[in-house]
Amino acid sequence: MVGESASSAAARPLPPAEGGAERGGRALTGVRLGMEMTLSRLRARRPLLSFGLGAALALAAAVIEIAFGSSGAVDRALLSTFRLATPLTIFALAADAADRTTLRDAAWPAARFGASSHHVALGIALATALASALVGALLAVVVVAVAHRPGAAPFVRDMLVSGWIGALTGAAYAGWFSLGATFFRRGLGRFVPLAADLLLGGSAGVIGALLPRGNAVNLLGGPSPLGLGQPASVALLASSALVLALVAAARCREW
């Protein structure tokens, strides 16, 4: 009997482990619900129209740069696209992903049934980053496909390099806009990083190093903010995409 009691006592820590696994399962469910809800929102007409307008802007940039001369047209068109079309398109998509409101309120349709607002918001931010990475890559590929001319760098290499830079930049913008959506009424704080990037994103100082555009320009072979190397710009863009999504979700935590 004593041995049996000792065995039973040794087995008692198992329920908390099950509780931890259960909490982990609920967290994953919340993230999944947030991602599914976001992808459903982004399949609506308005986000698709936003992407179409962004692609038209990128296409116009490519055509204009070709008219100025075929030499270096791809690089110039990409710089124009990353300066305007990419941030504006990702901004519109991020706003639709958050249902044009705060990130916390955007999570409410799932959170009201018991899921954690924090985990649902994380799912929204992650799905926004993934969708933005795809859109950023597609915009860059459109530019290369239109502006590429014989005698330029190999076409496939240009497509691949520009595509992954566009994807990383798009995800970084999404991180900033998701964080901005946690401030002010109806998430109007998302306008702050957009305005900062449009006005100061190309600067050579600290702001240019923190915002996506300066690092994207560096990866495209342009001037680098703070003299950063390209690996540092890759790290900053990737960190913006992931860390800012986590911070944005943390701001939606129930206290």
KANOR-V393199 format. One record per residue. N is the residue number from 1. D_LAST is the distance of its C-alpha to the last C-alpha in Angstrom with 1 decimal. Layout:
n = {N | N}
d_last = {D_LAST | D_LAST}
This chain:
n = {1 | 2 | 3 | 4 | 5 | 6 | 7 | 8 | 9 | 10 | 11 | 12 | 13 | 14 | 15 | 16 | 17 | 18 | 19 | 20 | 21 | 22 | 23 | 24 | 25 | 26 | 27 | 28 | 29 | 30 | 31 | 32 | 33 | 34 | 35 | 36 | 37 | 38 | 39 | 40 | 41 | 42 | 43 | 44 | 45 | 46 | 47 | 48 | 49 | 50 | 51 | 52 | 53 | 54 | 55 | 56 | 57 | 58 | 59 | 60 | 61 | 62 | 63 | 64 | 65 | 66 | 67 | 68 | 69 | 70 | 71 | 72 | 73 | 74 | 75 | 76 | 77 | 78 | 79 | 80 | 81 | 82 | 83 | 84 | 85 | 86 | 87 | 88 | 89 | 90 | 91 | 92 | 93 | 94 | 95 | 96 | 97 | 98 | 99 | 100 | 101 | 102 | 103 | 104 | 105 | 106 | 107 | 108 | 109 | 110 | 111 | 112 | 113 | 114 | 115 | 116 | 117 | 118 | 119 | 120 | 121 | 122 | 123 | 124 | 125 | 126 | 127 | 128 | 129 | 130 | 131 | 132 | 133 | 134 | 135 | 136 | 137 | 138 | 139 | 140 | 141 | 142 | 143 | 144 | 145 | 146 | 147 | 148 | 149 | 150 | 151 | 152 | 153 | 154 | 155 | 156 | 157 | 158 | 159 | 160 | 161 | 162 | 163 | 164 | 165 | 166 | 167 | 168 | 169 | 170 | 171 | 172 | 173 | 174 | 175 | 176 | 177 | 178 | 179 | 180 | 181 | 182 | 183 | 184 | 185 | 186 | 187 | 188 | 189 | 190 | 191 | 192 | 193 | 194 | 195 | 196 | 197 | 198 | 199 | 200 | 201 | 202 | 203 | 204 | 205 | 206 | 207 | 208 | 209 | 210 | 211 | 212 | 213 | 214 | 215 | 216 | 217 | 218 | 219 | 220 | 221 | 222 | 223 | 224 | 225 | 226 | 227 | 228 | 229 | 230 | 231 | 232 | 233 | 234 | 235 | 236 | 237 | 238 | 239 | 240 | 241 | 242 | 243 | 244 | 245 | 246 | 247 | 248 | 249 | 250 | 251 | 252 | 253 | 254 | 255}
d_last = {46.7 | 45.3 | 44.9 | 43.2 | 40.7 | 40.1 | 39.6 | 37.1 | 35.1 | 35.1 | 33.7 | 30.8 | 28.3 | 28.5 | 26.0 | 22.9 | 24.3 | 24.4 | 20.8 | 19.9 | 22.1 | 20.6 | 17.1 | 18.8 | 20.6 | 17.7 | 16.2 | 19.7 | 20.0 | 17.0 | 18.5 | 21.9 | 20.9 | 19.5 | 22.8 | 25.0 | 23.6 | 24.1 | 27.6 | 28.4 | 27.5 | 29.5 | 32.6 | 32.9 | 35.8 | 34.0 | 32.6 | 36.1 | 37.7 | 35.6 | 36.7 | 40.3 | 40.3 | 38.9 | 41.6 | 44.2 | 43.1 | 43.5 | 46.8 | 48.0 | 47.2 | 49.2 | 52.1 | 52.2 | 52.2 | 55.0 | 57.0 | 56.8 | 58.1 | 57.5 | 57.3 | 53.6 | 52.5 | 49.8 | 48.2 | 48.4 | 47.0 | 44.1 | 43.3 | 43.5 | 41.2 | 38.5 | 38.9 | 38.3 | 38.3 | 35.7 | 32.9 | 33.6 | 33.7 | 30.5 | 28.8 | 30.0 | 28.9 | 25.4 | 25.1 | 26.4 | 24.2 | 21.2 | 23.2 | 23.8 | 20.4 | 17.0 | 15.8 | 12.7 | 15.3 | 17.6 | 15.5 | 15.2 | 18.7 | 17.8 | 14.1 | 15.5 | 17.6 | 15.0 | 14.4 | 11.1 | 10.6 | 10.3 | 13.6 | 15.3 | 14.7 | 16.2 | 19.0 | 19.7 | 19.8 | 22.1 | 24.3 | 24.7 | 25.7 | 28.2 | 29.7 | 30.0 | 31.7 | 34.2 | 34.8 | 35.3 | 37.8 | 39.6 | 40.1 | 41.5 | 43.8 | 45.1 | 46.1 | 47.9 | 49.6 | 51.0 | 51.7 | 53.2 | 56.9 | 59.6 | 59.9 | 56.2 | 54.1 | 54.2 | 52.5 | 50.5 | 49.2 | 48.2 | 46.3 | 44.4 | 43.6 | 42.6 | 40.5 | 38.3 | 37.9 | 36.9 | 34.4 | 32.7 | 32.7 | 31.3 | 28.4 | 27.7 | 27.8 | 25.3 | 22.8 | 23.3 | 23.1 | 19.9 | 18.2 | 20.0 | 18.7 | 15.1 | 16.8 | 18.5 | 19.3 | 20.2 | 19.5 | 22.6 | 21.4 | 23.1 | 26.4 | 25.9 | 26.5 | 29.2 | 31.0 | 30.7 | 32.1 | 34.9 | 36.0 | 35.3 | 34.7 | 38.3 | 38.5 | 39.7 | 37.0 | 33.5 | 32.0 | 34.5 | 33.4 | 29.7 | 30.2 | 31.6 | 35.0 | 36.4 | 35.8 | 37.1 | 40.3 | 40.7 | 40.6 | 43.2 | 45.5 | 44.9 | 44.0 | 41.0 | 38.5 | 38.9 | 41.6 | 39.2 | 40.8 | 40.0 | 38.1 | 35.7 | 35.2 | 34.5 | 31.9 | 30.2 | 30.2 | 28.9 | 26.1 | 25.2 | 25.0 | 22.8 | 20.8 | 19.8 | 18.8 | 16.5 | 15.0 | 14.8 | 12.9 | 10.4 | 9.8 | 9.0 | 6.2 | 3.8 | 0.0}
